[in-house]
Amino acid sequence: MSKAKAPEDIDDYIARFPAEVQAILIQVRETIRQAAPEARELISYQMPAFRQHGILVYFAAWKEHIGLYPPISGDEALEKAIAKYAGPKGNLQFPLAKPIPYALIKRIVKFRVKQDADKAAAKRKKKS
């Protein structure tokens, strides 16, 4: 039995889902773009991802939810806001049967951009 071919890009990934899920994925993608305008899109682990210095976030559609990865830590208020969406490994699961919290996704991505920039700056400082 052959495995499904990996998506070539995010457009290809989104096109593989039913129209109602595509609409959500398109909005998630746009929300991430707005929060991280300098990030580049790629497919990693067969999922859409956004990268600046390192990976900011991955997102994926599943049977009953949209997943957002990696787990978020380092901001107590944000951790409290996302707690109800935490999956078994800390990754976030936004149920398809409920409204997707786009404003929360934007907040998460902005936080990840800051974490990524801080990590890159620390790396540069360590090298010099």
N, C-alpha and C positions, 0 to 999 in steps of 0.2 A: 504494500500500500504506500503510495507516494505522499509526501508531505506537501501541503499547500505552498505555493511559491511565495517567498517573502515579498512584502510590498516594496515597490521601488522608491516611493516617496509618500508624503502625508496625503496627497490627493488620492493616490492609489489605495492607501489604507482606508480612507474614509469611503471611497466608492464601493467597498466590499460589504457595506452595511445597508439595511433597509432605510428608506428615505427619512423616517422619523428619527432614527439614530444618527444618520448623516447630519441632520440639522443641528443636533446637539453637539456632535463632534466639531462641526464647522464653528459653532459659537465658542466652544472650549478653546479651539485653536486661536480664534480671533482675540479672545480674552487674554490668552498667554502672550500673543504678539503685542497687545497694548501694554501689558505689564513689563515686557522685556523686549523693547523694540530693536535692540542690538543683537539679540540672540539669533542663532541660525538654526534652521529646522533640519532634522535628520531622522532616519529610522535607525533605532538601536534596539536590540533584543526583539525585533519584529514589531516594535511599537513606535509611534510618533514621539519625538523628543525635541527639546530645545536646549541648545548649548551656547554658553558664552565662553568663559575660561574652562569650565567643566560643565557637566550636565546640570541643568537647572531642574527640569521636570520631564517626566514621561507621562503620557496619558494613553488610555486604552479603553475600548468598549468591550463589555462582557455581556452575558445573557441578560442580567438584571441590573447592572450598574456600569457607571463610568469609573475607572480606576485612575488615581493620580498618585504618582510615585516620585521620589522616595519619601519615606516617613519624614515628618517635619518635627524638628526640635530646636530649642534655643530661644523661644519667645513664649513666655507663659500665657499671655493673653491669647495669642494665636493658637497655642496648643489646646486651650480651653474651648475656643470657638470650633475647632475641628474634631474634638473628642467624639461627638456623636456619629462621625463619618469614619472613624478608625476601623480598619479591617483587622483580621487576625495578626498580621505582622506589622501593624502600624501604618500601612499604606491606606490611602483614603478611598472610600467607596461611596459614590453618589448614586443612590437608587434612581433608575430610569422612571420609576412610577411616581417620583416626586419632582418638584421643580429643582433644577440644578442651581446651586448657589454660586453663580458666576462672580459676584462681588467677592466672595470668600476665596475663590480660585485666584482672582487678581491679587488679592492681599497675600496669599501664599507665594505666588510667583515673585511679587516685589520683594518679599522677605528672602526668597531663594537667590534673587539677583544680588541683594546686599551680602548674604552669606558667601556667595561665589566671589564677589569683588574683594571682600575681606580676606578670603582664603588666598586669592591670587596675589594680593598686596603682601600678605605675610610671606608667601613663597618668594616673591621678588626681594623682599627685605632680607630674608635668610640667605639668598644667593650673594647679596652684595656685602 
